[in-house]
Amino acid sequence: MKAKRIFTKSVAEALIRMGHKVKGYETNKKNDKLIIWVFEVTPKFIEDLSSLS
């Protein structure tokens, strides 16, 4: 499984609203108060992520 880490909360929330499931969470190594969202990479995920940029 390929995974993509998303550092921006608004992007992660938009992907969740589009139906993508969060596969895990990590803490940011530079600032432990921040969360990194981990999503599985699929063709639909790439398409949706591109539409947000």
Phi and psi restraints in degrees (value plus and minus 20) as a CYANA .aco file:
   2 LYS   PHI    -104.2   -64.2
   2 LYS   PSI     123.8   163.8
   3 ALA   PHI    -146.9  -106.9
   3 ALA   PSI     130.0   170.0
   4 LYS   PHI    -144.5  -104.5
   4 LYS   PSI     109.5   149.5
   5 ARG   PHI    -113.2   -73.2
   5 ARG   PSI     110.3   150.3
   6 ILE   PHI    -133.3   -93.3
   6 ILE   PSI     104.3   144.3
   7 PHE   PHI    -116.2   -76.2
   7 PHE   PSI     -37.1     2.9
   8 THR   PHI    -119.3   -79.3
   8 THR   PSI     104.1   144.1
   9 LYS   PHI     -80.3   -40.3
   9 LYS   PSI     -63.6   -23.6
  10 SER   PHI     -85.0   -45.0
  10 SER   PSI     -56.6   -16.6
  11 VAL   PHI     -88.1   -48.1
  11 VAL   PSI     -64.0   -24.0
  12 ALA   PHI     -81.3   -41.3
  12 ALA   PSI     -63.7   -23.7
  13 GLU   PHI     -84.5   -44.5
  13 GLU   PSI     -58.7   -18.7
  14 ALA   PHI     -83.8   -43.8
  14 ALA   PSI     -62.1   -22.1
  15 LEU   PHI     -84.3   -44.3
  15 LEU   PSI     -57.8   -17.8
  16 ILE   PHI     -85.2   -45.2
  16 ILE   PSI     -62.3   -22.3
  17 ARG   PHI     -83.4   -43.4
  17 ARG   PSI     -48.9    -8.9
  18 MET   PHI     -98.6   -58.6
  18 MET   PSI     -23.5    16.5
  19 GLY   PHI      84.4   124.4
  19 GLY   PSI     -15.2    24.8
  20 HIS   PHI    -103.2   -63.2
  20 HIS   PSI     119.4   159.4
  21 LYS   PHI    -113.1   -73.1
  21 LYS   PSI     118.8   158.8
  22 VAL   PHI     -97.4   -57.4
  22 VAL   PSI     106.7   146.7
  23 LYS   PHI    -110.4   -70.4
  23 LYS   PSI     -37.4     2.6
  24 GLY   PHI     157.0   197.0
  24 GLY   PSI     153.3   193.3
  25 TYR   PHI    -149.0  -109.0
  25 TYR   PSI     130.2   170.2
  26 GLU   PHI    -155.8  -115.8
  26 GLU   PSI     137.8   177.8
  27 THR   PHI    -113.7   -73.7
  27 THR   PSI     126.0   166.0
  28 ASN   PHI     -88.0   -48.0
  28 ASN   PSI     112.5   152.5
  29 LYS   PHI     -90.2   -50.2
  29 LYS   PSI     -48.0    -8.0
  30 LYS   PHI    -105.4   -65.4
  30 LYS   PSI     -49.4    -9.4
  31 ASN   PHI    -163.6  -123.6
  31 ASN   PSI      83.8   123.8
  32 ASP   PHI     -90.5   -50.5
  32 ASP   PSI     -22.1    17.9
  33 LYS   PHI    -105.2   -65.2
  33 LYS   PSI     -31.7     8.3
  34 LEU   PHI    -118.8   -78.8
  34 LEU   PSI     129.3   169.3
  35 ILE   PHI    -131.0   -91.0
  35 ILE   PSI     123.2   163.2
  36 ILE   PHI    -131.8   -91.8
  36 ILE   PSI     108.3   148.3
  37 TRP   PHI    -113.1   -73.1
  37 TRP   PSI     117.4   157.4
  38 VAL   PHI    -134.8   -94.8
  38 VAL   PSI     103.7   143.7
  39 PHE   PHI    -138.6   -98.6
  39 PHE   PSI     130.8   170.8
  40 GLU   PHI     -97.9   -57.9
  40 GLU   PSI     115.8   155.8
  41 VAL   PHI    -105.3   -65.3
  41 VAL   PSI     102.2   142.2
  42 THR   PHI    -152.6  -112.6
  42 THR   PSI     145.5   185.5
  43 PRO   PHI     -77.0   -37.0
  43 PRO   PSI     -60.0   -20.0
  44 LYS   PHI     -84.7   -44.7
  44 LYS   PSI     -59.8   -19.8
  45 PHE   PHI     -81.7   -41.7
  45 PHE   PSI     -65.6   -25.6
  46 ILE   PHI     -81.6   -41.6
  46 ILE   PSI     -62.9   -22.9
  47 GLU   PHI     -82.3   -42.3
  47 GLU   PSI     -66.7   -26.7
  48 ASP   PHI     -86.9   -46.9
  48 ASP   PSI     -60.7   -20.7
  49 LEU   PHI     -84.0   -44.0
  49 LEU   PSI     -59.1   -19.1
  50 SER   PHI     -85.2   -45.2
  50 SER   PSI     -55.1   -15.1
  51 SER   PHI     -90.2   -50.2
  51 SER   PSI     -42.1    -2.1
  52 LEU   PHI    -102.8   -62.8
  52 LEU   PSI     -39.5     0.5
